[in-house]
Amino acid sequence: MSTIFHLDLDTFFVSVERILDPSLEGKPVVVGGDPHGRGVVAACSYEARAYGLHSAMPIRDAFRLCPNGIYLHGHGKEYSRYSKAVKNILERYAPVIEQASIDEFYMDFSGCEKIYGHPYPFAASIQSEIKKELALPCSIGIASNKYVAKICSDYAKPQGITYVITGQEQEFLAPLPIETMPGVGKVTTRALNARGFHIIKDITNASSDYFSMTFGKYGSAIYEHAHGKGTDFLTIERERKSIGKEETFQKDISDHKEIENILYLLVEDVCNSLRKKGWMTKTITLKLRYSDFITLTRAKTIKEPTNSDKIIFKTVAALFREAYKRRVSIRLIGIQLTNFYSAFEQENLFDTKEEKEKKILEAVDALRLKYGLKIIRYGVT
């Protein structure tokens, strides 16, 4: 029988900002930058949420709803420092830890009851220790698997603890709204609501065949999760699965050439990071957001791994030309690289021409390392 903890730091960025500046306590705080800019809300306090604010909403909309809020750019290095400090505390107790994000941790305490006692008071002691040592509030969910534990940690926020006894997962989930389920976003919620599914119990009352036929593999996963099923396997070390870069324009752009020039700068940036790690990629993904916030992604997997600016730009530019069909300006564009291979293992793939280009790229990277990324542009032909 597994005992999985999911610890979620409550309004983490805001909590750190309040540690740095105690005068922010009790006020509507929004982390995300200039309220008149083009960004989005990274985090907001519960006082700000009372105005209808939430993470990922356009920051201009946030300012319209909450003009008296305190808008901050944030302190990324401090967030990382406090996240590491939390992990250090957890490592005193947990045999296995998976850090899911900067403010989320899974822990496997299976079989540890004889050491730490009942999970609920033990979770309270961890919560108290983090609060005492770091002044950070957190919520903890406890269940037999990661999926239910994550829902539990959000159930009694802020500073709550929710424990679901093994065997009672489905009973706990039944009355909750379907949007409570991780991975069920607005689009899926609307699709489910349109078919009469509003709470999780509605899903469990249907047949598995219906969900698999209607929603495919994703529907089968929703159905399994609605029954309280999930993995209890924790990944101790997470290999980085993607390298990406995106840019939100200060002013919407519709000129194809200008957009492609910006796209190439992003390609140079991600390829530089790729080569620093000694990696090559096979899958290139384009992200495009229109001025009306409609967002689309397009991806292509190429035959041979590469870390060449030219090849990757040629691929992503073709994706852009194929994707940009609407007569609407572009608000954001981005690129993401996945499906990595070791460059050292692929050296035998280079012919004479590719070996020459590899050496040129190494020289370009050396100059950028010394003088900065913008010192030299390796053009596309």
N, C-alpha and C positions, 0 to 999 in steps of 0.2 A: 504494500500500500504506500503510495507516494504522498509526500507532504511538500507542496510547492508554495513558496512565498513570492508575491509580486509586490515590490516596494516602489511607490511612485512619490517623488518629491512634489509637494503641493505648490502650484504656481512658482516653480523653481527659480526662474529668472527674476521674478518680482521679489521673491524671498531674499535672494542674494542682494538685490539692489537696496532692500530695506536694511540689511545688515550693514552695507556700506554707507547708507544714509537713513538713520532711524526716523528722521522727520517725515519719511514717506509712509510710515505706518498708519493704517486706517484710511488712506487716501486712494482715489482711483488712479492706479499706475498702469501705464501701457508701455511695454518694451517693443520697439520696432522702428524707431527713428523719427524723422521729420513728419509731423501730421499733415503737412502740405505736400509731401513728396509722393513717390510712386510705390512705396513699399507696402508690406502687409504687417499685421499684428503678430509678433513672435510669441508674446505672452501678455496676459493682463490679470490684474488683481480681481478678487471677488467683488470689490467695490465697483470696479469698472464693468464687470459682467452684469451688474444690476442695470446698466444702461443698454444692455443688449450686445455688448462687445464679446468677441470670441477670437481665438487664435485663427490665423490665416485669412481673416477678413481684410479687405483693403484699408490701409491706415487712414485714408481720407474719409471713408465711411465711418470709421471709428471716431474721428474727430467731429464729424457731423452729429453723431449720437451723444458724444461725451466731450464737448468743447472745453470743459473745466478739468479734464484729466491731465495727469503729468506724463508727458511723452519723453521717453528716454531711448537713446541709441543702444544702450547696454554695454556690458563689460565681459566680452567673451572669455578672456583669460581667467577672470575670476570665477566664471561659471565652471570652467574646466577644473580649476583648483578645488572648488568646493565639491564637485562631483567625485574627484579622486579621494577627497577626505572622507566622503560618505562610504565609498568602496572600502577604504582602509578599515573603517569601523565594522563593516559587514564581514570582512575577511577574518575578523577575530572569532567569528562564530560559524559561518557557513562553510561546509565542506566543498560545495560547488556553487559558483556564482556566474551568472550570465548577465552582462551589462547590455540591455536592449537599446538604450539611448543614454544621453547625458544625464537624464533624470529618472531612469527606470532600471530596476534590477530584479532579476529572478534568482531565487535561492532554493536549493534542494535540501530540505531538512528531513528527508525520509529516514526513519529509524533512529532519529535523534531525541525522541521523547524521554528516554532514560537519562540523557545528559541535561536537557534543557527543560523538561517537564511539558505540560500541555502547551500546544502551539499558540493559543490566544494570549495568555499572560506573557509568554516569551516574546511574542511580537510587540506587545506593549512595552516591554523592557528595551527592545531595540529602538522603538520609536522614541522613547524617553531619552535614551542615550544620544541619539542623533540631535534631538532638540537641545539637550543640555550642553553638548560639546560644540555644536556648530550653529545652534539657533535656527535650524531648518525644520519646518514642519513636513510631515510625510504621512501617507496613508498606506496601509498594508492589506493585501488580500491573500487569503490562505485557502487552498483547495487541492484536489488530487491531480490537477493538471494546469498547465500554463494558461490556457484559454480562459478557464473559469476564474483562476486566480487574478488575472488582469481585470476582468469584469468586477470582481470583488473589491479590488483596490480603489475603484472609482465609485463604488456603491455608497460609501459613507464619507465621502470627502466633505470638508477637509479634515485632516488629522483623525481619520477613522480607521477601524480595523474590522474586517468582515471575514468570518471563518465559515466555510461550507463543509460540513461533514461528508466524507466519502459515501456515495450512494444517494445523496440528497441534491446533487447538482441540477438535475432536471426540475425538481420541485422549486429550487431557488430561482432558476432562470425563468420559469413559466410566466409570471406576471409582468416581466420587464418588457419595455418597448423594444421592438426589433432593432432600432438604431443604437441600442445599448451594445450590441454585438460588435466587437472589433472587426473591421473589414467591411462592415455594412454601411456604406456612405449614403449621401443624399439620393443619388441616382437609383441605387438598389432599393433604398427605403421606399421611394416613390413607386418603383416597379412592384414591390411586394404589397404595398398598401393598395395599389390598384387591383390586386388579385385577392384582397380581403385579409391579408396578413398584417396585423398591427402589433400584437404582442408575441413573444417567443412561443407561448403555448399554441398559438395558431399554427405555427410551423410544425410542431411535434404532432399535432392532430391530423396533419396531411400525410400523404404517402411519400416514401423516399423516391419512388419511381416518378412521381409528379415533379419533384424538385430537380431530379437529374435530367428529365426530359425538357423541362421548361428553362432551366438555367445552366445545364451542362455540369461540368466538373465543379464549377463554383457553387452551383445549387446543391450538389451532394455534400460539399464542405459545410455550407450553411446548415443543412439538415443535421449533420453529425454534431456540429457545435451547439445547435439548439437543444440537443439531447444531453449536453454537458460533457461531450467527449472532446479530448484534446491530447496533445503530447505532454509527456513529463520529462522529455529529454532536454537537457540544457547544454548549450554550446559554450564551452569554457573560453575558447579563444575564437574571436570572429575575424576571419580574413576579410579584408576590405573587398566588397563585391562590386564597387563602382567608383568611377572618377567622373565628376561632372562640373560644369560651370554654366551659369546663366546670367543674363543681364536684363534688368527692367529699365526701359528707356524713360528718360525724363519727359520726353514728348513722343507720342505715338508716331511710328514710321510706316510709310507705305512704299517707299522706293526700294525696289528689289536689290539694286547694286549696293546701296548703303547698308541694307540688312546683311547681305552676304559679306561685306567688308567687316562688319562687327562679328559675324559668325566665324570668320577666319581668325580673328583675334582670340576668340574663345577656344578655337581648335588648337592654336599655338599654345595656349595656357594649359589645356588638359594634356596635350601631347608631351609637353615639357615635364609635367608631373608623372606621366606614364613612363617616360624614359628614366627619370630619377629612381623609380622603383625597380627598374629592370624588367618591365612588363611589356607585353604586346596585347592588342585587343582584336577581337573578331566581330563584336557587335557594337554598332554605333546607333545612338538614339537621338532624334531631334525632338525638342519641346518647343511648341509654338503657342503663344497666348495672344488672342486678338484684343482690341480695345474694349470689346463688350464682355471680356473675361471668359469667353469660350476658349477652352484649351484642348490641344490635341498633341499626340505624340506619334512619331513614326520611327521605325527601327529597321535596320538591315544588318544581316550577318554576312560578312564577306568570306571568301574561300580560304584565304591564308591570313594568319595573324600579322599585324603591323603596328608600328608606332610612328609611322610617317605622317607628317603634317599634310603632305600633298594628297596621299591616298584617303586619309580620313576626311579632309575637307571636301574632296571630290565626291565622296559618298554622302556626306551630310548635306552638301549643297544640292545634290540631286534629290534628296529627300525633301528639302525645303521647296525646290521648284515644283515638285509634284504635289506637295501639301498645300502651298499657298494659292488657293483658288478663289477665295472670297474677296470682294472689294471692300475690305475692312482693314484699317491700319493695325500694325503689330505693336503690342504693348511689351511683350517679353519674348526672348528667344534663348534657348539653351541647348547644350549638348551633353550627353552622358555616354561613357564608355564602359562596357561590361565584357564578360566572357574572356578572362585574361589568361595569358600564357607567359611563361618565362622567356625573356628575350635570349637568354643564354642557351636555352634548349633549342631555340629556333635558328641559331646562327647558320646552320647548314642549309637553310632555305635560301640564303642570299646568293644571287648570282653576282657577276662582276659589277653590273650597274647598281644593284641594290646595296652591295657592299660599299660602293663609292658614296651613295647617298647617306648610308649609315654613318660614315666618317664625317660627312658634312654636317649632319645633325648633331653629332657629338661636339664638333667645333662650335656650332651655333649655341648649344646648351652651355658650353664652357664660358662663352662670352656673356650669355644672359646671367649666369651665376655670378660673374664678376661685376657686371655693369647694370644688371636689371633686365627684366623681360622685354622692355621696349627698345633696347639698344639696337636690335637687329630684327628685321622682318625677313623670313625665309619664304619668298613669294611662290605663288602657285602658277603653273603654266598649263 
